[in-house]
Amino acid sequence: MWRQGTLSLAYLTVEGADPLQHIEAAAEAGYHSAGLRILPPRHLADAPAVVGNAPLIRAIKHACVQTGISLLDAEVVSLAEDSTRAQLQAVVDVAAELDFAFIQTVVEDPDLHRAADRLAELAELAADAQIGVALEFMRFRALRDLQLAMRVIERAGRPNVRVLIDALHLMRSGGSPQQVAALAPEVIALAQLCDAPADAPPDDLVAHEARNARLLPGDGALPLSAFLDALPDGLPLSIEVPNAALASRGYLERARQAIDATYRLCCAR
C-alpha cells in the first residue's frame, strides 16, 4: 500500500517549460524530484533536446544543487525499428551525468522480439551507469497493456528494467489496480498519477486525452485510491497532468495545483 514515496513533477504537467523552469517550479511547489524531457518523443522530433547541449546540462546540474531537487526519470527513449546503439548511449551518458534514477522508455517497434532485444541493449548500457530503465505501456503504442510490457521485460531479462505504471494508461488499456497488486513490488519502477472520466474516449482520441486532457487527481472517476493501495509503499510517484485548458496558467501554478490535488487525494484515503 502506497503511503510514503517521493513526489515528482512530470514534464507534461508543466509542458513548455525548459528544464530550468521545470526544476524551479518543482522546488517552489514542494516536490521532491522532477522528471525532465531530455530527448523529445518521435512525434515531436524537432523539439529542443538536452542531449547534446553541454551548457544546458551544466545549468541543470547547478539548478539541482541549488534547489535540492533530484531527477527521477529522463524522457524519453523510443525503441523503434531504426534505433541505434549510439542513440541509446547518448541518452545514457546524459542521464548518468545528471544522476537520473531511471531512463523512461516506450516501444514503437511492432516487432516485440526485436524491441525486447533493443531494450536489453539499453539496459546493459544503463546498468554500466547504475541507472534503471522504466518501461511504459500505452494503449496507442506497440506495448498497449501491462501484460505485454511484462512479457517484453521478461524477454529482455535484465534486472534493471522495470515497468512504469501510469494510472490513465492502465485503465484505458483494460487494466485494473488488482493487476498491479499482483505484481512483485521490485518489478515496478515508478507510477504516474492523474485522473480522467470513467468512460474512455473513442480510439482515435485516446492519445489526445493522454497528452492534452487529463484531470487533476480526485477530479475524475478513475479508481485512484485502489490504484495507490496496489502500489508498494515508498514507490516514487510522478504527477503527470497535461491539460490544454490549463496551458495558459504559469508553470508554478500548474505544479502547485497538481501536488495539492495529490495531497488531498492521499489524505482522503
C-alpha atoms as an extended CHARMM CRD file, in Angstrom:
* protein
*
       269  EXT
         1         1  MET       CA              0.0000000000        0.0000000000        0.0000000000  PROA      1               0.0000000000
         2         2  TRP       CA              1.4750000000        3.3330000000       -1.0830000000  PROA      2               0.0000000000
         3         3  ARG       CA              1.9000000000        5.8560000000        1.7030000000  PROA      3               0.0000000000
         4         4  GLN       CA              5.3870000000        7.3100000000        1.7660000000  PROA      4               0.0000000000
         5         5  GLY       CA              7.1030000000        7.8870000000       -1.5640000000  PROA      5               0.0000000000
         6         6  THR       CA              8.7990000000       10.7870000000       -3.2610000000  PROA      6               0.0000000000
         7         7  LEU       CA              6.5470000000       13.0390000000       -5.3290000000  PROA      7               0.0000000000
         8         8  SER       CA              7.9320000000       14.0350000000       -8.7030000000  PROA      8               0.0000000000
         9         9  LEU       CA              6.8100000000       16.7050000000      -11.1670000000  PROA      9               0.0000000000
        10        10  ALA       CA              6.3920000000       15.1430000000      -14.6110000000  PROA      10              0.0000000000
        11        11  TYR       CA              7.2800000000       17.1400000000      -17.7070000000  PROA      11              0.0000000000
        12        12  LEU       CA              3.7940000000       17.1180000000      -19.2280000000  PROA      12              0.0000000000
        13        13  THR       CA              2.3110000000       18.8210000000      -16.1510000000  PROA      13              0.0000000000
        14        14  VAL       CA              4.4140000000       21.8810000000      -16.9670000000  PROA      14              0.0000000000
        15        15  GLU       CA              4.6850000000       21.2410000000      -20.6960000000  PROA      15              0.0000000000
        16        16  GLY       CA              6.5200000000       24.0480000000      -22.4350000000  PROA      16              0.0000000000
        17        17  ALA       CA              8.8250000000       24.7350000000      -19.5060000000  PROA      17              0.0000000000
        18        18  ASP       CA             12.5120000000       24.4680000000      -20.1780000000  PROA      18              0.0000000000
        19        19  PRO       CA             14.4280000000       22.2020000000      -17.7720000000  PROA      19              0.0000000000
        20        20  LEU       CA             15.4960000000       25.0710000000      -15.5010000000  PROA      20              0.0000000000
        21        21  GLN       CA             11.9340000000       26.4140000000      -15.2600000000  PROA      21              0.0000000000
        22        22  HSD       CA             10.7370000000       22.8690000000      -14.5980000000  PROA      22              0.0000000000
        23        23  ILE       CA             13.1930000000       22.3620000000      -11.7340000000  PROA      23              0.0000000000
        24        24  GLU       CA             12.3540000000       25.7690000000      -10.2550000000  PROA      24              0.0000000000
        25        25  ALA       CA              8.6110000000       25.0530000000      -10.3620000000  PROA      25              0.0000000000
        26        26  ALA       CA              9.1410000000       21.6510000000       -8.7280000000  PROA      26              0.0000000000
        27        27  ALA       CA             11.1780000000       23.1630000000       -5.9110000000  PROA      27              0.0000000000
        28        28  GLU       CA              8.8120000000       26.0590000000       -5.2330000000  PROA      28              0.0000000000
        29        29  ALA       CA              5.7270000000       23.8250000000       -5.2960000000  PROA      29              0.0000000000
        30        30  GLY       CA              7.1990000000       21.3460000000       -2.8150000000  PROA      30              0.0000000000
        31        31  TYR       CA              8.0690000000       18.3110000000       -4.9210000000  PROA      31              0.0000000000
        32        32  HSD       CA             10.9900000000       16.0800000000       -4.0110000000  PROA      32              0.0000000000
        33        33  SER       CA             12.0760000000       15.4260000000       -7.5790000000  PROA      33              0.0000000000
        34        34  ALA       CA             11.3890000000       16.0740000000      -11.2460000000  PROA      34              0.0000000000
        35        35  GLY       CA             11.2440000000       14.0800000000      -14.4540000000  PROA      35              0.0000000000
        36        36  LEU       CA             12.8100000000       16.0320000000      -17.3060000000  PROA      36              0.0000000000
        37        37  ARG       CA             12.3900000000       15.6420000000      -21.0390000000  PROA      37              0.0000000000
        38        38  ILE       CA             15.9700000000       15.2740000000      -22.2260000000  PROA      38              0.0000000000
        39        39  LEU       CA             15.0390000000       13.8630000000      -25.6320000000  PROA      39              0.0000000000
        40        40  PRO       CA             11.6830000000       14.6010000000      -27.2870000000  PROA      40              0.0000000000
        41        41  PRO       CA              9.4070000000       11.7530000000      -28.3840000000  PROA      41              0.0000000000
        42        42  ARG       CA              9.4970000000       10.7970000000      -32.0340000000  PROA      42              0.0000000000
        43        43  HSD       CA              6.2460000000       12.5780000000      -32.8460000000  PROA      43              0.0000000000
        44        44  LEU       CA              7.9240000000       15.8240000000      -31.6590000000  PROA      44              0.0000000000
        45        45  ALA       CA             11.3610000000       15.0870000000      -33.0650000000  PROA      45              0.0000000000
        46        46  ASP       CA             12.1040000000       18.7600000000      -33.8440000000  PROA      46              0.0000000000
        47        47  ALA       CA             11.5680000000       19.9230000000      -30.2390000000  PROA      47              0.0000000000
        48        48  PRO       CA             14.6230000000       21.0560000000      -28.2240000000  PROA      48              0.0000000000
        49        49  ALA       CA             16.6970000000       18.3540000000      -26.5370000000  PROA      49              0.0000000000
        50        50  VAL       CA             19.0130000000       18.3320000000      -23.5450000000  PROA      50              0.0000000000
        51        51  VAL       CA             21.0810000000       15.5660000000      -25.1240000000  PROA      51              0.0000000000
        52        52  GLY       CA             23.9230000000       17.2650000000      -26.9860000000  PROA      52              0.0000000000
        53        53  ASN       CA             23.5580000000       20.6070000000      -25.1660000000  PROA      53              0.0000000000
        54        54  ALA       CA             26.5570000000       20.7670000000      -22.8160000000  PROA      54              0.0000000000
        55        55  PRO       CA             25.8750000000       24.2860000000      -21.4160000000  PROA      55              0.0000000000
        56        56  LEU       CA             22.2870000000       23.3030000000      -20.5350000000  PROA      56              0.0000000000
        57        57  ILE       CA             23.4640000000       20.0910000000      -18.8890000000  PROA      57              0.0000000000
        58        58  ARG       CA             25.8140000000       22.1240000000      -16.6790000000  PROA      58              0.0000000000
        59        59  ALA       CA             22.9860000000       24.5390000000      -15.8390000000  PROA      59              0.0000000000
        60        60  ILE       CA             20.6650000000       21.6660000000      -14.8820000000  PROA      60              0.0000000000
        61        61  LYS       CA             23.2870000000       20.2060000000      -12.5480000000  PROA      61              0.0000000000
        62        62  HSD       CA             23.7080000000       23.5910000000      -10.8980000000  PROA      62              0.0000000000
        63        63  ALA       CA             19.9260000000       24.0850000000      -10.5490000000  PROA      63              0.0000000000
        64        64  CYS       CA             19.5530000000       20.7090000000       -8.8410000000  PROA      64              0.0000000000
        65        65  VAL       CA             22.2940000000       21.5660000000       -6.3630000000  PROA      65              0.0000000000
        66        66  GLN       CA             20.7670000000       24.9710000000       -5.6600000000  PROA      66              0.0000000000
        67        67  THR       CA             17.1860000000       23.7130000000       -5.2140000000  PROA      67              0.0000000000
        68        68  GLY       CA             17.7390000000       20.2590000000       -3.7240000000  PROA      68              0.0000000000
        69        69  ILE       CA             15.5960000000       18.6950000000       -6.4540000000  PROA      69              0.0000000000
        70        70  SER       CA             16.6810000000       15.2070000000       -7.5190000000  PROA      70              0.0000000000
        71        71  LEU       CA             15.9860000000       13.8770000000      -11.0030000000  PROA      71              0.0000000000
        72        72  LEU       CA             13.7440000000       10.8180000000      -11.2580000000  PROA      72              0.0000000000
        73        73  ASP       CA             13.0760000000        9.8390000000      -14.8670000000  PROA      73              0.0000000000
        74        74  ALA       CA             14.6820000000       11.0290000000      -18.0900000000  PROA      74              0.0000000000
        75        75  GLU       CA             12.2240000000       11.2010000000      -21.0010000000  PROA      75              0.0000000000
        76        76  VAL       CA             12.1850000000        9.5420000000      -23.4210000000  PROA      76              0.0000000000
        77        77  VAL       CA             13.8680000000        6.6990000000      -25.2880000000  PROA      77              0.0000000000
        78        78  SER       CA             11.5860000000        5.4980000000      -28.0830000000  PROA      78              0.0000000000
        79        79  LEU       CA             12.6290000000        1.9860000000      -29.0850000000  PROA      79              0.0000000000
        80        80  ALA       CA             11.9130000000        1.8460000000      -32.7940000000  PROA      80              0.0000000000
        81        81  GLU       CA             12.9540000000       -0.2950000000      -35.7310000000  PROA      81              0.0000000000
        82        82  ASP       CA             15.7500000000        2.1320000000      -36.6050000000  PROA      82              0.0000000000
        83        83  SER       CA             17.0660000000        2.8410000000      -33.0780000000  PROA      83              0.0000000000
        84        84  THR       CA             20.8490000000        2.5760000000      -32.8530000000  PROA      84              0.0000000000
        85        85  ARG       CA             23.2790000000        1.7870000000      -30.0760000000  PROA      85              0.0000000000
        86        86  ALA       CA             24.8580000000        5.2160000000      -30.4930000000  PROA      86              0.0000000000
        87        87  GLN       CA             21.4970000000        6.9060000000      -29.8880000000  PROA      87              0.0000000000
        88        88  LEU       CA             20.9100000000        4.8340000000      -26.7680000000  PROA      88              0.0000000000
        89        89  GLN       CA             24.4090000000        5.5430000000      -25.4750000000  PROA      89              0.0000000000
        90        90  ALA       CA             23.9530000000        9.2960000000      -25.9260000000  PROA      90              0.0000000000
        91        91  VAL       CA             20.8700000000        9.2820000000      -23.6980000000  PROA      91              0.0000000000
        92        92  VAL       CA             22.5220000000        7.0640000000      -21.1000000000  PROA      92              0.0000000000
        93        93  ASP       CA             25.5470000000        9.3620000000      -20.9420000000  PROA      93              0.0000000000
        94        94  VAL       CA             23.4150000000       12.4250000000      -20.2170000000  PROA      94              0.0000000000
        95        95  ALA       CA             21.1950000000       10.5720000000      -17.7380000000  PROA      95              0.0000000000
        96        96  ALA       CA             24.2910000000        9.4070000000      -15.8970000000  PROA      96              0.0000000000
        97        97  GLU       CA             25.8500000000       12.8710000000      -15.8210000000  PROA      97              0.0000000000
        98        98  LEU       CA             22.6430000000       14.3130000000      -14.3690000000  PROA      98              0.0000000000
        99        99  ASP       CA             22.1860000000       11.4290000000      -11.9010000000  PROA      99              0.0000000000
       100       100  PHE       CA             18.7260000000       10.3190000000      -13.0390000000  PROA      100             0.0000000000
       101       101  ALA       CA             17.3120000000        7.2540000000      -11.3050000000  PROA      101             0.0000000000
       102       102  PHE       CA             15.5720000000        5.9320000000      -14.4410000000  PROA      102             0.0000000000
       103       103  ILE       CA             15.5020000000        6.3250000000      -18.1960000000  PROA      103             0.0000000000
       104       104  GLN       CA             11.8710000000        6.3570000000      -19.3090000000  PROA      104             0.0000000000
       105       105  THR       CA             11.3280000000        4.1330000000      -22.3350000000  PROA      105             0.0000000000
       106       106  VAL       CA              8.4870000000        3.4180000000      -24.7580000000  PROA      106             0.0000000000
       107       107  VAL       CA              8.2200000000        0.9240000000      -27.6070000000  PROA      107             0.0000000000
       108       108  GLU       CA              7.2430000000        1.9720000000      -31.1230000000  PROA      108             0.0000000000
       109       109  ASP       CA              8.6110000000       -1.1200000000      -32.8680000000  PROA      109             0.0000000000
       110       110  PRO       CA              5.7960000000       -3.5310000000      -33.8270000000  PROA      110             0.0000000000
       111       111  ASP       CA              8.2710000000       -6.4220000000      -33.6410000000  PROA      111             0.0000000000
       112       112  LEU       CA              8.2480000000       -7.0180000000      -29.8910000000  PROA      112             0.0000000000
       113       113  HSD       CA             11.0140000000       -9.6190000000      -30.0260000000  PROA      113             0.0000000000
       114       114  ARG       CA             13.3140000000       -7.0720000000      -31.6470000000  PROA      114             0.0000000000
       115       115  ALA       CA             12.1190000000       -4.4230000000      -29.1910000000  PROA      115             0.0000000000
       116       116  ALA       CA             12.9600000000       -6.6960000000      -26.2650000000  PROA      116             0.0000000000
       117       117  ASP       CA             16.4600000000       -7.2340000000      -27.6350000000  PROA      117             0.0000000000
       118       118  ARG       CA             16.9100000000       -3.4770000000      -28.0360000000  PROA      118             0.0000000000
       119       119  LEU       CA             15.5650000000       -2.9750000000      -24.5250000000  PROA      119             0.0000000000
       120       120  ALA       CA             18.1610000000       -5.4160000000      -23.2260000000  PROA      120             0.0000000000
       121       121  GLU       CA             20.8470000000       -3.4380000000      -25.0480000000  PROA      121             0.0000000000
       122       122  LEU       CA             19.6680000000       -0.1860000000      -23.4610000000  PROA      122             0.0000000000
       123       123  ALA       CA             19.5440000000       -1.8870000000      -20.0640000000  PROA      123             0.0000000000
       124       124  GLU       CA             23.1330000000       -3.0850000000      -20.3900000000  PROA      124             0.0000000000
       125       125  LEU       CA             24.3280000000        0.4350000000      -21.1800000000  PROA      125             0.0000000000
       126       126  ALA       CA             22.2610000000        1.8600000000      -18.3240000000  PROA      126             0.0000000000
       127       127  ALA       CA             23.4950000000       -0.7740000000      -15.8760000000  PROA      127             0.0000000000
       128       128  ASP       CA             27.0740000000        0.2810000000      -16.5260000000  PROA      128             0.0000000000
       129       129  ALA       CA             25.9980000000        3.7590000000      -15.3910000000  PROA      129             0.0000000000
       130       130  GLN       CA             23.9390000000        2.3960000000      -12.4480000000  PROA      130             0.0000000000
       131       131  ILE       CA             20.6750000000        3.6570000000      -13.9200000000  PROA      131             0.0000000000
       132       132  GLY       CA             17.3530000000        1.8350000000      -14.1140000000  PROA      132             0.0000000000
       133       133  VAL       CA             15.1380000000        1.5810000000      -17.1790000000  PROA      133             0.0000000000
       134       134  ALA       CA             11.4250000000        2.3260000000      -16.7190000000  PROA      134             0.0000000000
       135       135  LEU       CA              9.3260000000        0.7650000000      -19.4980000000  PROA      135             0.0000000000
       136       136  GLU       CA              5.9500000000        2.4100000000      -20.0800000000  PROA      136             0.0000000000
       137       137  PHE       CA              2.9590000000        0.9040000000      -21.8720000000  PROA      137             0.0000000000
       138       138  MET       CA              0.2030000000        2.8660000000      -23.6230000000  PROA      138             0.0000000000
       139       139  ARG       CA             -2.8940000000        1.6870000000      -25.4210000000  PROA      139             0.0000000000
       140       140  PHE       CA             -1.9250000000        3.6190000000      -28.5660000000  PROA      140             0.0000000000
       141       141  ARG       CA              1.6300000000        2.2240000000      -28.8570000000  PROA      141             0.0000000000
       142       142  ALA       CA              3.0850000000       -1.2000000000      -29.6620000000  PROA      142             0.0000000000
       143       143  LEU       CA              3.1500000000       -2.0460000000      -25.9380000000  PROA      143             0.0000000000
       144       144  ARG       CA             -0.5340000000       -1.4870000000      -25.3770000000  PROA      144             0.0000000000
       145       145  ASP       CA             -1.0420000000       -3.0050000000      -21.9210000000  PROA      145             0.0000000000
       146       146  LEU       CA              0.5930000000       -4.2070000000      -18.7320000000  PROA      146             0.0000000000
       147       147  GLN       CA              0.6830000000       -7.8460000000      -19.7770000000  PROA      147             0.0000000000
       148       148  LEU       CA              2.6220000000       -7.0830000000      -22.9550000000  PROA      148             0.0000000000
       149       149  ALA       CA              5.0130000000       -4.8280000000      -21.0460000000  PROA      149             0.0000000000
       150       150  MET       CA              5.7770000000       -7.5600000000      -18.5400000000  PROA      150             0.0000000000
       151       151  ARG       CA              6.2770000000      -10.0590000000      -21.3620000000  PROA      151             0.0000000000
       152       152  VAL       CA              8.8510000000       -7.7940000000      -23.0280000000  PROA      152             0.0000000000
       153       153  ILE       CA             10.5880000000       -7.1470000000      -19.7080000000  PROA      153             0.0000000000
       154       154  GLU       CA             10.8020000000      -10.9040000000      -19.1060000000  PROA      154             0.0000000000
       155       155  ARG       CA             12.2400000000      -11.4880000000      -22.5730000000  PROA      155             0.0000000000
       156       156  ALA       CA             14.7900000000       -8.6830000000      -22.1190000000  PROA      156             0.0000000000
       157       157  GLY       CA             15.9440000000      -10.4570000000      -18.9580000000  PROA      157             0.0000000000
       158       158  ARG       CA             17.7720000000       -7.5380000000      -17.3600000000  PROA      158             0.0000000000
       159       159  PRO       CA             17.3010000000       -6.8340000000      -13.6320000000  PROA      159             0.0000000000
       160       160  ASN       CA             17.4620000000       -3.0430000000      -14.0230000000  PROA      160             0.0000000000
       161       161  VAL       CA             14.4040000000       -2.9850000000      -16.3270000000  PROA      161             0.0000000000
       162       162  ARG       CA             11.1460000000       -2.3500000000      -14.5080000000  PROA      162             0.0000000000
       163       163  VAL       CA              7.6650000000       -1.2920000000      -15.5160000000  PROA      163             0.0000000000
       164       164  LEU       CA              6.3030000000        2.2420000000      -15.2750000000  PROA      164             0.0000000000
       165       165  ILE       CA              2.5820000000        2.2000000000      -14.4870000000  PROA      165             0.0000000000
       166       166  ASP       CA              0.5480000000        5.2340000000      -15.4750000000  PROA      166             0.0000000000
       167       167  ALA       CA             -2.9210000000        5.2700000000      -13.9190000000  PROA      167             0.0000000000
       168       168  LEU       CA             -4.5670000000        6.5360000000      -17.1080000000  PROA      168             0.0000000000
       169       169  HSD       CA             -2.7750000000        4.1200000000      -19.4440000000  PROA      169             0.0000000000
       170       170  LEU       CA             -3.5490000000        1.2390000000      -17.0790000000  PROA      170             0.0000000000
       171       171  MET       CA             -7.2710000000        1.8940000000      -17.1030000000  PROA      171             0.0000000000
       172       172  ARG       CA             -7.5710000000        2.8360000000      -20.7800000000  PROA      172             0.0000000000
       173       173  SER       CA             -5.8150000000       -0.4020000000      -21.7600000000  PROA      173             0.0000000000
       174       174  GLY       CA             -8.2830000000       -2.5320000000      -19.8090000000  PROA      174             0.0000000000
       175       175  GLY       CA             -6.0920000000       -2.9970000000      -16.7620000000  PROA      175             0.0000000000
       176       176  SER       CA             -7.0020000000       -2.7120000000      -13.1110000000  PROA      176             0.0000000000
       177       177  PRO       CA             -5.4770000000       -1.9640000000       -9.7060000000  PROA      177             0.0000000000
       178       178  GLN       CA             -5.8330000000       -5.6730000000       -8.9500000000  PROA      178             0.0000000000
       179       179  GLN       CA             -3.3720000000       -6.4750000000      -11.7380000000  PROA      179             0.0000000000
       180       180  VAL       CA             -0.9050000000       -4.0140000000      -10.2230000000  PROA      180             0.0000000000
       181       181  ALA       CA             -1.3160000000       -5.5030000000       -6.7470000000  PROA      181             0.0000000000
       182       182  ALA       CA             -0.4640000000       -8.9390000000       -8.1610000000  PROA      182             0.0000000000
       183       183  LEU       CA              2.9730000000       -7.7640000000       -9.3340000000  PROA      183             0.0000000000
       184       184  ALA       CA              6.0970000000       -8.2690000000       -7.2730000000  PROA      184             0.0000000000
       185       185  PRO       CA              6.9840000000       -4.8650000000       -5.8010000000  PROA      185             0.0000000000
       186       186  GLU       CA             10.5070000000       -4.9690000000       -7.1910000000  PROA      186             0.0000000000
       187       187  VAL       CA              9.3360000000       -5.0300000000      -10.8240000000  PROA      187             0.0000000000
       188       188  ILE       CA              7.7180000000       -1.5690000000      -10.6030000000  PROA      188             0.0000000000
       189       189  ALA       CA              9.9750000000        1.4280000000      -11.2810000000  PROA      189             0.0000000000
       190       190  LEU       CA              7.5340000000        4.2420000000      -10.5570000000  PROA      190             0.0000000000
       191       191  ALA       CA              3.9160000000        5.2060000000      -11.0590000000  PROA      191             0.0000000000
       192       192  GLN       CA              2.3160000000        8.2040000000      -12.7550000000  PROA      192             0.0000000000
       193       193  LEU       CA             -0.8080000000        9.7750000000      -11.3220000000  PROA      193             0.0000000000
       194       194  CYS       CA             -3.6280000000       11.7700000000      -12.8800000000  PROA      194             0.0000000000
       195       195  ASP       CA             -7.3880000000       11.4300000000      -13.2110000000  PROA      195             0.0000000000
       196       196  ALA       CA             -9.9160000000       11.1660000000      -16.0450000000  PROA      196             0.0000000000
       197       197  PRO       CA            -13.5830000000       10.3980000000      -16.7140000000  PROA      197             0.0000000000
       198       198  ALA       CA            -14.6480000000        6.8050000000      -16.2100000000  PROA      198             0.0000000000
       199       199  ASP       CA            -15.5240000000        6.3070000000      -19.8820000000  PROA      199             0.0000000000
       200       200  ALA       CA            -12.6940000000        6.1640000000      -22.3790000000  PROA      200             0.0000000000
       201       201  PRO       CA            -12.8040000000        8.3900000000      -25.4570000000  PROA      201             0.0000000000
       202       202  PRO       CA            -13.0570000000        6.8780000000      -28.9570000000  PROA      202             0.0000000000
       203       203  ASP       CA             -9.9480000000        5.0160000000      -30.0720000000  PROA      203             0.0000000000
       204       204  ASP       CA             -8.7640000000        7.8660000000      -32.2790000000  PROA      204             0.0000000000
       205       205  LEU       CA             -8.7980000000       10.2560000000      -29.3030000000  PROA      205             0.0000000000
       206       206  VAL       CA             -7.0560000000        8.0940000000      -26.6810000000  PROA      206             0.0000000000
       207       207  ALA       CA             -3.6400000000        9.5960000000      -27.4280000000  PROA      207             0.0000000000
       208       208  HSD       CA             -5.1030000000       13.1090000000      -27.4170000000  PROA      208             0.0000000000
       209       209  GLU       CA             -6.6110000000       12.5350000000      -23.9750000000  PROA      209             0.0000000000
       210       210  ALA       CA             -3.3030000000       11.2620000000      -22.6030000000  PROA      210             0.0000000000
       211       211  ARG       CA             -1.3850000000       14.2480000000      -23.9530000000  PROA      211             0.0000000000
       212       212  ASN       CA             -3.9160000000       17.0720000000      -23.5930000000  PROA      212             0.0000000000
       213       213  ALA       CA             -6.9560000000       16.2740000000      -21.4550000000  PROA      213             0.0000000000
       214       214  ARG       CA             -6.0010000000       14.6570000000      -18.1560000000  PROA      214             0.0000000000
       215       215  LEU       CA             -7.6430000000       15.7900000000      -14.9380000000  PROA      215             0.0000000000
       216       216  LEU       CA             -6.1220000000       16.6060000000      -11.5670000000  PROA      216             0.0000000000
       217       217  PRO       CA             -6.0960000000       13.6610000000       -9.1280000000  PROA      217             0.0000000000
       218       218  GLY       CA             -9.5210000000       13.4850000000       -7.4960000000  PROA      218             0.0000000000
       219       219  ASP       CA            -11.3080000000       15.4640000000      -10.2230000000  PROA      219             0.0000000000
       220       220  GLY       CA            -12.3050000000       12.4360000000      -12.3050000000  PROA      220             0.0000000000
       221       221  ALA       CA            -13.5970000000        8.9140000000      -11.8400000000  PROA      221             0.0000000000
       222       222  LEU       CA            -10.5370000000        6.6530000000      -12.0940000000  PROA      222             0.0000000000
       223       223  PRO       CA            -10.1490000000        4.2760000000       -9.1150000000  PROA      223             0.0000000000
       224       224  LEU       CA             -7.1350000000        6.1670000000       -7.7940000000  PROA      224             0.0000000000
       225       225  SER       CA             -7.4950000000        5.1090000000       -4.1610000000  PROA      225             0.0000000000
       226       226  ALA       CA             -7.4230000000        1.4630000000       -5.2090000000  PROA      226             0.0000000000
       227       227  PHE       CA             -4.5290000000        2.2320000000       -7.5580000000  PROA      227             0.0000000000
       228       228  LEU       CA             -2.4960000000        3.7800000000       -4.7410000000  PROA      228             0.0000000000
       229       229  ASP       CA             -3.3830000000        0.9050000000       -2.4340000000  PROA      229             0.0000000000
       230       230  ALA       CA             -1.9890000000       -1.5050000000       -5.0430000000  PROA      230             0.0000000000
       231       231  LEU       CA              1.3870000000        0.2640000000       -5.2260000000  PROA      231             0.0000000000
       232       232  PRO       CA              4.2990000000       -0.6340000000       -2.9500000000  PROA      232             0.0000000000
       233       233  ASP       CA              4.9410000000        1.7600000000       -0.0930000000  PROA      233             0.0000000000
       234       234  GLY       CA              7.7760000000        4.1280000000       -0.8680000000  PROA      234             0.0000000000
       235       235  LEU       CA              7.4170000000        3.8960000000       -4.6710000000  PROA      235             0.0000000000
       236       236  PRO       CA              8.2060000000        7.1840000000       -6.4590000000  PROA      236             0.0000000000
       237       237  LEU       CA              5.0240000000        8.8540000000       -7.6940000000  PROA      237             0.0000000000
       238       238  SER       CA              5.1820000000       11.1550000000      -10.7040000000  PROA      238             0.0000000000
       239       239  ILE       CA              2.3150000000       13.6150000000      -11.0790000000  PROA      239             0.0000000000
       240       240  GLU       CA              1.5070000000       13.8870000000      -14.7890000000  PROA      240             0.0000000000
       241       241  VAL       CA             -1.4630000000       16.1130000000      -15.6260000000  PROA      241             0.0000000000
       242       242  PRO       CA             -1.2560000000       17.6070000000      -19.1210000000  PROA      242             0.0000000000
       243       243  ASN       CA             -4.4050000000       19.6080000000      -19.7970000000  PROA      243             0.0000000000
       244       244  ALA       CA             -4.7530000000       22.0760000000      -22.6450000000  PROA      244             0.0000000000
       245       245  ALA       CA             -7.3110000000       24.0510000000      -20.6370000000  PROA      245             0.0000000000
       246       246  LEU       CA             -4.6420000000       24.8070000000      -18.0210000000  PROA      246             0.0000000000
       247       247  ALA       CA             -1.9200000000       25.6960000000      -20.5300000000  PROA      247             0.0000000000
       248       248  SER       CA             -2.3700000000       29.4450000000      -20.0950000000  PROA      248             0.0000000000
       249       249  ARG       CA             -1.5260000000       29.1990000000      -16.4030000000  PROA      249             0.0000000000
       250       250  GLY       CA              2.0310000000       29.5850000000      -15.1990000000  PROA      250             0.0000000000
       251       251  TYR       CA              4.2840000000       26.6160000000      -14.6100000000  PROA      251             0.0000000000
       252       252  LEU       CA              4.3470000000       27.1390000000      -10.8550000000  PROA      252             0.0000000000
       253       253  GLU       CA              0.5520000000       27.3720000000      -10.6520000000  PROA      253             0.0000000000
       254       254  ARG       CA              0.1450000000       24.1390000000      -12.5970000000  PROA      254             0.0000000000
       255       255  ALA       CA              2.7500000000       22.3960000000      -10.4510000000  PROA      255             0.0000000000
       256       256  ARG       CA              1.0720000000       23.5520000000       -7.2350000000  PROA      256             0.0000000000
       257       257  GLN       CA             -2.4050000000       22.5510000000       -8.3820000000  PROA      257             0.0000000000
       258       258  ALA       CA             -1.1740000000       19.0600000000       -9.1870000000  PROA      258             0.0000000000
       259       259  ILE       CA              0.6460000000       18.4600000000       -5.9150000000  PROA      259             0.0000000000
       260       260  ASP       CA             -2.1690000000       19.9840000000       -3.8360000000  PROA      260             0.0000000000
       261       261  ALA       CA             -4.7020000000       17.6950000000       -5.5260000000  PROA      261             0.0000000000
       262       262  THR       CA             -2.4350000000       14.7150000000       -4.8770000000  PROA      262             0.0000000000
       263       263  TYR       CA             -2.1520000000       15.5260000000       -1.1810000000  PROA      263             0.0000000000
       264       264  ARG       CA             -5.9370000000       15.9250000000       -0.9270000000  PROA      264             0.0000000000
       265       265  LEU       CA             -6.4170000000       12.5360000000       -2.5470000000  PROA      265             0.0000000000
       266       266  CYS       CA             -3.8950000000       10.8500000000       -0.2920000000  PROA      266             0.0000000000
       267       267  CYS       CA             -5.3490000000       12.4220000000        2.8510000000  PROA      267             0.0000000000
       268       268  ALA       CA             -8.8250000000       11.2550000000        1.8720000000  PROA      268             0.0000000000
       269       269  ARG       CA             -7.7740000000        7.5900000000        1.7290000000  PROA      269             0.0000000000
